[in-house]
């Protein structure tokens, strides 16, 4: 197929526009999105009505408890006043495991006759199939005799000792969740429930209530979408939900906005969930971005609740915080069924666990993926890749993954290499593998037309279709492209073949096992598409319109890749896939990491990245990060340094930049900047044991890997608004990255009265903080400083030796840092497995619990398996006890033997040197106190005052890298 010169220029200009920036006018607001406009108008009219008459009521006679499914079923009648008749909407109320209450409203449209006969007339009801971890969710039995039912409502108790109650009121329809006798969450509290049933355009006027408008019900007025025929007419679903006594709500990513969600009622842009390619997004915005998770968390002292709106269509959420005590929300989706899960628990962690019990917890990632990733658009060729690889070693900076963007592919045809630039990809992969390094390449869902794979997709009928059932053709990186319909079961076999571990698959390096995937542009991004994406009238497998499945499409694509990689790697030792996606939905955490897309090298983007990553974490997507250094633009040396110091705390830690930026690998800034960046990246590697342990805990319970400050003290209301600091899981490490230009000090919020030990840059000092009540402490910082505190009561395990990659750290010894709390106790956890296989699922791992008090430090583990038993050669080589200097004698006890340990006192701390305790054994270190050795006067800590022990000057920290080299014990 020949392409004209003018066509090439057109594609180039389209692409250039997307690379440079987004234009706000290209995207809908609430007033220009028909369904949002209508539902907001409906809500306003209902609110202003002096004598509102609810349309929706449940027929009490229709309510029954299904004796086999243990669900409550019935009929909701929607009264049409002008016709004096009702539309019947079946509902289902289900109690699921982990205190999840699910409410669904359906509509029978089997007799509907749409404008386009190809369209599936049913309401899309398969979002949960993609979002839930399995087709079978655990249903708690709601037996008929346990349901309290009368003519006005039904209710049932659930949770431990029946501490919670769900009540369904019949007229008007309301679902109320109680903790004890107190109302916590109400669905349809303000009567905004609206279910736009099927009707023809000719009869539409008689189906409208006095509170409704007919704006864009059957035609599209948005300038770029006027060809959309809206074949099923109006079909939106909406409802309000009031969070009683909650002023802090979080979630519904992805937005470049605050952690605690803002009031939207005075704006034309509620929070919007609609996956789009938003190049160079703007901070402090409710514009939609690349991914959508329709989950909201609300917390207050004693109670937390969650709301999961299971809908993959375009969705707007209004937040109303004008009431002094409550937060009201209004959820509006373009179509689909009304399907919502309400969760309740004592703490936010309970809600994370409840949500994860449905959608799954984050997959425990391969260990290498928690290391440092080096990326740019683009590394030019094999020579460039291997030169970068060797420069990391030359500068003694660890890294695990190097990435290739679209230019590696021949004419951007995925699953090919540019033969002149990458003549030996298998050899390149082998060279990287020698030092434990991996390669990630980009593979998008658009495949070039005229290319054998694009033609195959068309021939097999597995392409996304247009409204006339022809393979849809649009513009993307290769030019004219087709899109794989990953919702089509037939696409999986095709995708598996492209990723196969075989002698014929030269693209994947034949039998190489260190090549992984970057699934980008899967919103899907279509350069000439409306709102940069697919026409809503496009068709997917099952004749579902794209408008119904849009937000879940990206998930289906990276899940197809995950399944293909599982098959590729299942016979190898490196079985766990790694996939990065830009587009995501609820459930994506099971199979992919994500990043926040095309940011800019400006301070405000660095600052915005922290609440964005925190939001993703509490929404069940903890494996998240932002482009370190900014994708667009050239950061100053100071900004680049501060971004690395922040980026090592992103669960997904990758530097990335566009093609027109200057090279900025860690050695490029030179001098003291490179020394600081080296130490910063090494700190990430030193703490990999804690990162991996935190990910393991998240994979089991859903607790965020980066834990918000308020999680640690729910009674401290001030901490609910803190969005610029966090804990690393349950490790006790509290981090406050510096995100302000020229900063010489920073304020760290302490949410409780516990001791916090200075842990700046991962190094112990004599300094600590303790306040009489929650509040801020001020800490001086130099450019070399990463403000870190270690909470009293914590024990942290680290590996401090420099190695070139995480794989080469496997046999290194551990250093334990014991931070005693104000009562003299501490505890910690270390989880270890092989970091690459699924053997841990069959019990092959080591899980260690550390405990300490004033007289001892102990390590205990019940792990008794081949893997754990193989770790006897790995030792604990140092133990640092913070806040203890009154120790006179230390003995170790292990395997029935007892021996004396060497130790020294450094200021306020005691350091046990070379105890050589096996990490896989139970052992105890006994501490004998010297009763005559009182703490030095300068080490006493008045409440709220920094202890005045050894003072380290900011200038010395900045100027000297010797201390850092000593800390990391470079071997």
Secondary structure, 3 states (H helix, E strand, C coil): CCCCHHHHHHHHHHHHHHHHCCCHHHCCCCCCCHHHHHHHHHHHHHHHCCCCCCCEEECHHHCEECCCCCCEEEEEEEEECCCCEEEEEEEEEEEECCCEEEEEECCCCCCCCCCCCCCCCCCCCCHHHHHCCCCCCCECCCCHHHCEECCCEEEEEECHHHCEEEEEECCCCEEEEEECCEEEEEECCCCCCEECCCCCCCCHHHHCCCCCCCCCCCCCCCCCCCCCCCCCCCCCEEEEEEECCCCCEEECCCCCCCCCCCCCCCCCCCEEECCCCCCCCCCCCCCCCCCCCCEEEEEECCEEEEEEECCCCCEEEEEECCCCCCEEEEEEECCCCEEEEEEEECCHHHHHHHHHHHHCCCCCCCHHHHCEEECCCCCCCHHHHHHHHHHHHHCCCCCCEEEECHHHCHHHCCCCCCCCCCCCHHHHHHHHHHCCCEEEEECCCEEECCCHHHHHHHHCCCECECCCCCECEEEECCEEEEEECCCCCHHHHHHHHHCCCCCCCCCCCCCCCCEEEEECCCCCCCCCCHHHCCCCCCEECCCEEHHHHHHHHHHHHHHHHHHHHHHHHCCCCCCCCCEEECCCCCCHHHCCEEECCCCECCHHHHHHHHHHHHHHHHCCCCCEECEECCCECCCCHHHHHHHHHHHCCCCCEEECCCCCCCCCCCCCCCHHHHHHHHHHHHHHHHCHHHHHHHHHHHHHHCCCCEEEHHHHCCCCHHHHHCCCCEEECCCCEEECCCCCCCCCEEEEEECCCCCEEECHHHCCCCCEECCCCCEEEEEECCCCCCCEEEECCEEEEECCCCCCCHHHHCCCCEEEEEECCCCCCEEEEEEECCCCCCHHHHCCCEEEEEEECCCEEEEECCCCCHHHHCCCCCEEEEEEEECCCCEEEEEEEECCEEEECEEEEECCEEEEEEEEEECCCCEEEEEEECCCCCCCHHHCCCCCCCCCCCCCCHHHHHHCCHHHHHHHCCC
